[in-house]
Every structure is written in C-alpha cells, then in structure tokens.
Amino acid sequence: MTNQEYLKQYLEFIKFEKRLAPLTVNNYQRDITELFEKNRKDLIAFQHDDIRRTVAQMHSKGLSGKSIARMLSAWRGFFDFLNSRYNFKQNPVVSIKAPKDKKKLPQTLSVDQTIRLVDIKDTTFLGKRDHAILELFYSSGLRLSELTNLKIEDISLTDENIRVTGKGNKSRIVPIGKNALNALNDWLLERKKIVKLSPENNIIFLSKQGNPLSPRTIQYRLKYWALKQGIPENIHPHLLRHSFASHILQSSQDLRAVQELLGHSNISTTQIYTHLDFQHLSKIYDKSHPRAKKK
C-alpha cells in the first residue's frame, strides 16, 4: 500500500470507529499530509531522526510549540494504528516532544469594554439573535462549539441555567445571567417567526432561512459588532470566554468555581487566569500605594 492508501484507511478508522468530529478528522489529515510532504519516503521506513528533523524544521520556521505538539499527537496516533492494524514494527514519534513556547497570557477585555460590546440595542432579527449570542458568551463563558450546538432542550428558563456539552463530550450546567436571560427570551420569540423553521429543528441559533449558524458566521458577526460598538480589540469568541473567567476571578477569588464554570478537567488550565488577576491587582497597587506612585 502507498502512504496515501494507509492514510485513507486511518481516516476511515477515526471517522467511523473512533467517531471523531469531521473537523478533527480534517485536521488529522492535514497534519499527516504535512509529514508526508516533508519526508518523501515510505511510512515503514520512518525513523526517530526523521521526526526530530521535521520538528526542528517546523520550529525554525516559526511554528509554535503548541501547533507542533498537535501534529506530533496526530502522527503518533497514526503510527499506533499502523502498528496495530498493519504490523509496523515501531512508532517513530514515541518519546519525541514539541519545543516549549513562552507562556502567553490570554488577552481579555476590560469590564467596561465587554459591557459596551454585548449591550446591543438593535431590535432587528439579526440584532436580537446576535445580542443573545454575545450576552450568552459573556454570561456563561461558553466555547464557540458549545454555543453553536446549543439546543432548545438545553435551556432551563425557570432554573436560569443551560446544559452545555464541552470537550470530550462532557456535560456541565452553567448559570445564565439576568441580561443574557432577557436577551435569550427575546431571541426565542423572534426565532419562532422564521418562515421555514422545521418543528424538528431544535438548534437555538439559526439564520433567517432556519439553518444552524456556522462557527465562521458567528466569528464574523462578533467582529461586525466590535467595529459597530467601537471596540478596538481583535474580537473573537474565546476572548469573551477569557474575559468572563478573568472578571469572575477578580470578583470571587474562587479558582475552583471558575474551573467548574469553564469546564476545565484540570485546574492547571484555569490557573493561567490567576496571572491575569495578579496583573489586575498590580495595576491597582501601582495606582493606589503611596510608595508605588511616580512623582
């Protein structure tokens, strides 16, 4: 079999047997194809040195450690499959690690900027829909995929919370703030006016034609409102999630609660927000402490 034939078998395996999402399958295909392009040799001939050299080349061209780690994970899983299914003798990716990046703190908006962004007064179909989307992003700290997959039955208006399905197909219950709840109620009334709305369509956020919104559409709408509301930052859905986490932590100092709200399986992922919180406290110190003030 050729390299491409092996790859085709692997993609079918992760799609139909592992049941990975289409986007994940596409990412695996892209990463493994990248390996083929940088090493013009049969898969069975791959050695550790080939992988190390490829990693070094990518890192020297500016590819981040995080991106390389993702690629290594895809390659490692591919060779595990080849070992298991086709009796390859080794996995050349084993024990190879990606170079570490300098840790970058996530960008956040200030409270005032965030409120200005989400406080949409537009009463049109798109205005009400987008208002609910932005309020929900900030109110509940949702990921983009979590918001696009929300269904009517996931909302409890009486309990003021929503059931969210996050990474690893794990569910969690998160509260909805008052402003987000009002915006969501307004949108659900507007949603009923969609002419071609099928009774079986239970996705919350839809286009005028009754189609589920794509992640790219939501990203575009956020950038549209940032421009319209006078927010100079590069707005994207995860920025609102970062801002949600930072603002909650600044107020509560409860890292465990923020971890639960964000759906992080490991608290070390959440701890990056303690650095953001320290930056906030440092600014207050610099402005307030008599010995910190510059003359």
C-alpha positions in Angstrom: 0.0 0.0 0.0 1.1 3.6 -0.6 1.3 6.3 2.1 -1.9 7.8 0.8 -3.7 4.5 1.0 -2.6 3.9 4.6 -3.8 7.4 5.4 -7.2 6.8 3.8 -7.6 3.7 6.0 -6.7 5.6 9.1 -9.1 8.5 8.3 -11.9 6.0 7.9 -10.9 4.3 11.2 -11.0 7.6 13.2 -14.2 8.7 11.5 -16.3 5.6 11.7 -14.8 3.6 14.6 -13.4 6.3 16.8 -16.3 8.6 15.8 -14.2 11.8 15.8 -15.7 15.0 14.6 -15.4 15.9 10.9 -13.2 19.0 11.8 -10.9 16.8 13.8 -10.6 14.3 11.0 -9.7 17.1 8.6 -7.1 18.4 11.0 -5.5 14.9 11.3 -5.5 14.6 7.5 -3.8 17.9 7.1 -1.1 17.2 9.8 -0.3 13.8 8.5 -0.1 15.1 4.9 2.4 17.7 6.1 4.6 14.8 7.4 4.5 13.1 4.0 5.4 16.3 2.2 8.5 16.9 4.4 9.6 13.3 4.2 9.5 11.7 0.7 9.7 8.1 1.9 7.6 5.0 2.6 5.9 5.0 6.0 7.5 1.8 7.1 11.0 3.4 6.6 10.3 6.3 9.1 12.8 6.6 11.9 13.0 8.8 15.1 15.6 11.0 13.3 13.1 11.8 10.5 10.5 13.1 13.1 13.1 15.0 15.0 14.4 16.7 11.8 10.9 17.6 10.7 10.1 19.1 14.1 13.3 21.1 14.1 12.5 22.4 10.6 9.0 23.5 11.5 10.2 25.2 14.7 12.9 27.0 12.9 10.3 28.4 10.5 8.3 29.9 13.4 5.7 27.2 14.0 4.6 27.3 17.7 5.3 24.5 20.1 1.5 24.1 20.6 1.0 23.5 16.9 3.9 21.1 16.7 2.5 19.2 19.7 -0.8 18.9 17.9 1.0 17.5 14.9 3.0 15.0 16.9 -0.2 13.8 18.5 -1.7 13.2 15.1 1.4 11.4 13.8 1.7 9.3 17.0 -1.9 8.1 16.7 -1.4 7.3 13.0 1.7 5.1 13.6 -0.1 3.4 16.6 -2.8 2.5 14.1 -0.2 1.2 11.6 1.5 -0.9 14.3 -1.8 -2.4 15.4 -3.5 -2.9 12.0 -0.6 -3.5 9.6 2.1 -4.9 11.9 4.5 -2.0 11.6 7.4 -2.6 14.0 7.8 0.8 15.7 6.3 4.2 16.3 9.0 6.8 15.4 7.1 9.5 17.2 7.3 7.9 20.6 9.2 10.0 23.2 9.5 13.0 20.9 8.2 16.2 22.4 7.4 19.5 21.0 9.6 22.5 21.9 8.1 24.7 24.6 6.7 28.1 23.8 7.0 31.1 26.1 3.7 31.2 28.0 1.4 33.9 26.7 -1.4 35.2 28.9 -4.7 35.3 27.2 -6.0 38.6 26.0 -9.0 40.0 27.8 -11.3 42.9 27.6 -12.0 45.3 30.5 -15.4 45.1 32.1 -16.4 48.4 30.5 -15.3 47.2 27.1 -17.1 43.9 27.4 -20.4 45.6 28.5 -20.2 48.0 25.6 -19.6 45.2 23.2 -22.5 43.0 24.3 -25.0 45.8 25.0 -26.7 45.7 21.6 -29.8 47.9 21.1 -30.7 46.6 17.6 -34.2 45.2 17.6 -34.0 43.5 14.1 -33.9 39.7 13.6 -30.0 39.8 13.4 -29.8 42.3 16.3 -31.8 40.2 18.7 -30.0 37.0 17.7 -26.5 38.5 18.0 -27.4 40.2 21.2 -28.4 36.8 22.7 -25.2 35.2 21.4 -22.8 37.9 22.8 -24.6 38.0 26.2 -24.5 34.2 26.4 -20.8 34.1 25.6 -20.0 36.5 28.3 -22.6 35.4 30.8 -21.7 31.7 30.8 -18.1 31.5 29.4 -19.1 29.2 26.5 -16.7 27.9 23.9 -17.7 28.6 20.3 -18.6 24.9 19.6 -20.7 24.8 22.8 -22.8 27.7 21.7 -23.3 26.5 18.1 -24.5 23.2 19.4 -27.0 24.5 22.0 -30.5 23.1 21.7 -33.8 24.3 22.9 -34.0 21.5 25.5 -30.6 22.5 26.9 -32.1 25.7 28.3 -34.0 25.9 31.6 -35.5 29.4 31.8 -37.1 28.6 35.2 -33.8 27.5 36.8 -31.9 30.1 34.8 -29.2 27.7 33.5 -28.1 25.8 30.5 -26.7 22.3 29.9 -23.5 22.6 27.9 -21.7 19.7 26.1 -18.0 20.6 26.0 -14.7 18.9 25.2 -14.6 15.2 25.4 -18.4 15.1 25.2 -18.6 16.1 28.9 -21.7 17.9 30.0 -21.9 20.7 32.6 -24.6 23.0 34.0 -23.8 26.7 33.9 -25.9 29.7 35.1 -27.3 32.4 32.8 -27.1 35.9 34.0 -30.2 38.2 34.0 -29.2 40.3 31.0 -28.4 37.1 29.0 -31.6 35.6 30.0 -33.6 38.6 28.8 -31.8 38.6 25.5 -32.3 34.9 25.1 -36.0 35.2 25.8 -36.3 38.0 23.2 -34.4 35.9 20.6 -36.6 32.8 21.2 -39.7 34.8 20.4 -38.0 36.2 17.3 -36.8 32.7 16.3 -40.5 31.5 16.1 -41.0 33.9 13.3 -38.6 32.1 10.9 -40.8 31.1 8.0 -39.1 27.8 7.0 -38.5 26.7 10.6 -38.9 22.9 10.9 -40.6 21.6 14.1 -37.7 19.1 14.4 -35.1 21.9 14.3 -34.1 22.4 17.9 -30.8 24.3 17.4 -31.1 27.6 19.2 -29.2 30.0 17.0 -30.3 30.0 13.3 -30.1 32.1 10.2 -33.1 33.8 8.6 -33.5 30.6 6.5 -33.6 28.4 9.5 -30.2 26.9 9.1 -27.7 26.4 12.0 -25.0 29.1 12.2 -21.5 28.0 11.3 -18.6 28.9 13.6 -17.2 31.2 10.9 -20.5 33.1 10.7 -20.5 33.7 14.5 -16.9 34.9 14.4 -17.8 37.3 11.6 -20.8 38.7 13.5 -18.6 39.3 16.6 -16.1 41.3 14.5 -19.0 43.2 13.0 -20.4 44.2 16.4 -16.9 45.1 17.7 -16.5 47.6 14.9 -20.0 48.9 15.3 -19.7 49.2 19.1 -16.3 50.9 18.9 -14.2 48.1 20.4 -10.6 48.3 19.0 -9.5 44.8 20.0 -9.3 41.8 17.8 -12.6 40.3 18.9 -13.2 36.5 18.8 -15.5 34.2 20.8 -12.7 32.9 23.0 -11.8 36.5 24.0 -15.2 36.7 25.7 -14.6 33.4 27.4 -11.2 34.7 28.7 -12.9 38.0 29.8 -15.6 36.0 31.6 -13.1 33.9 33.5 -10.9 36.9 34.4 -13.8 39.1 35.6 -15.3 36.3 37.7 -11.9 35.5 39.3 -11.2 39.2 40.1 -14.5 39.4 41.9 -14.7 36.0 43.7 -11.1 34.8 44.0 -12.6 31.3 43.7 -10.4 29.3 41.3 -12.3 26.1 41.7 -15.6 27.7 40.8 -14.1 29.2 37.7 -12.7 25.8 36.8 -16.2 24.3 37.0 -17.8 27.1 35.1 -15.3 26.8 32.2 -15.5 23.0 32.1 -11.7 22.6 32.6 -10.8 19.0 33.5 -7.5 20.1 35.1 -7.2 23.1 37.4 -3.8 23.9 36.0 -5.5 25.1 32.8 -7.6 27.5 34.9 -4.6 28.8 36.8 -3.4 31.0 34.0 -6.2 33.3 35.0 -4.6 33.8 38.4 -1.7 35.5 36.4 -4.3 37.8 34.8 -5.8 38.6 38.2 -2.3 39.4 39.5 -1.8 41.8 36.7 -5.1 43.5 37.6 -4.0 43.7 41.3 -0.6 45.1 40.3 -2.3 47.9 38.3 -4.4 48.8 41.3 -1.3 48.7 43.5 0.6 51.0 41.2 -2.2 53.5 41.2 -3.0 53.3 44.9 0.0 52.6 47.0 1.8 55.8 48.2 5.3 54.2 47.6 4.3 52.9 44.1 3.2 56.3 42.8 5.7 58.0 40.5 6.4 61.6 41.3 
